[in-house]
C-alpha cells in the first residue's frame, strides 16, 4: 500500500452529505442549495453524490454564521467569499512576484562590477 494512502488534507473530500450536514449543523437540502448557488463546491463520487472536505464544512459554518449573525443574504455571502478568495490569490501572487524581484535584483547585483 502507498505510504501516502491515508494522508488526507483539509481539502480531501471524505464526508457524504448526511455527515456533512450533521457536522455543519445544516439540513442536507440546505447543503444542496449552497452547492447549486456555488457557495461551496463539494467533490463528487463516481455516482455523482456529493463528498465534502473539512474545509467545505468550515465554509458551510461560515456561510451559516454570515447569514444568521450578520444578516447577509446568500448573494452577498457569495460575493464576500469570491472577494476573500481573490484576496488570497492576490497575496500569493504578490509573494511570488516579490520573490522574483528579489532574485532578479540579486542577479543584477552579482553581475554588475562594483561602483
C-alpha positions in Angstrom: 0.0 0.0 0.0 1.2 3.5 -0.8 2.7 5.4 2.2 0.6 8.4 1.3 -2.7 6.4 1.0 -4.1 7.8 4.2 -2.6 11.3 4.0 -5.6 13.5 4.0 -5.6 17.2 3.8 -8.4 19.6 4.8 -9.3 19.7 1.1 -9.8 16.0 0.7 -13.5 15.2 0.1 -14.5 12.4 2.5 -17.8 13.2 4.1 -21.1 12.2 2.5 -23.9 14.8 2.6 -25.6 13.3 5.7 -22.4 13.5 7.7 -21.5 17.0 6.3 -25.0 18.2 7.3 -24.6 16.9 10.8 -21.1 18.4 11.2 -22.1 21.7 9.8 -25.5 21.8 11.7 -27.4 22.3 8.5 -30.1 20.3 6.7 -28.9 18.3 3.7 -31.3 20.3 1.5 -29.5 23.5 2.6 -26.2 21.9 1.5 -27.6 21.1 -1.9 -28.9 24.7 -2.3 -25.5 26.1 -1.3 -23.9 23.8 -3.9 -26.3 24.9 -6.6 -25.6 28.6 -5.7 -21.8 28.0 -5.8 -21.2 28.8 -2.1 -19.5 25.5 -1.6 -18.1 23.1 -4.2 -18.1 19.6 -2.8 -16.3 16.7 -4.6 -18.3 14.1 -6.4 -18.4 10.3 -6.2 -18.5 8.1 -9.3 -22.3 8.1 -8.9 -22.3 11.9 -8.7 -23.0 12.0 -4.9 -21.5 14.9 -3.0 -18.4 14.5 -0.9 -17.4 17.3 1.5 -14.0 18.1 2.8 -13.1 19.6 6.2 -12.6 22.9 4.5 -16.1 22.6 3.0 -17.6 22.0 6.5 -15.8 25.1 7.8 -17.1 27.1 4.8 -20.7 25.9 5.4 -20.4 27.0 9.0 -19.1 30.4 7.9 -22.0 30.8 5.4 -24.4 30.0 8.2 -22.8 32.5 10.5 -22.8 35.3 8.0 -26.4 34.6 7.2 -27.7 34.2 10.8 -25.5 36.5 12.8 -24.7 39.2 10.2 -28.0 39.1 8.3 -26.3 38.9 4.9 -28.2 37.3 2.1 -26.8 34.4 0.1 -25.9 36.6 -2.9 -23.9 38.9 -0.6 -22.3 35.9 1.0 -21.3 34.5 -2.4 -19.7 37.9 -3.3 -17.8 38.0 0.1 -16.4 34.5 -0.4 -15.4 35.4 -4.0 -13.6 38.5 -2.8 -11.9 36.6 0.0 -10.6 34.0 -2.5 -9.4 36.8 -4.7 -7.5 38.4 -1.8 -5.8 35.1 -1.1 -4.9 34.6 -4.7 -3.5 38.2 -5.0 -1.5 37.8 -1.8 0.1 34.6 -3.2 0.8 36.3 -6.5 2.3 39.3 -4.7 4.5 37.0 -2.6 5.7 35.2 -5.7 6.4 38.4 -7.6 8.3 39.9 -4.6 10.5 36.7 -4.5 11.1 37.0 -8.3 12.1 40.7 -8.0 14.5 39.8 -5.1 16.0 37.1 -7.3 16.4 39.5 -10.2 18.0 42.2 -8.0 20.4 39.7 -6.6 21.4 38.5 -10.1 21.8 42.1 -11.3 23.9 43.0 -8.3 26.0 39.9 -8.7 26.7 40.6 -12.4 27.5 44.3 -12.1 31.0 45.4 -11.3 31.4 47.3 -8.0 30.9 51.0 -8.3 
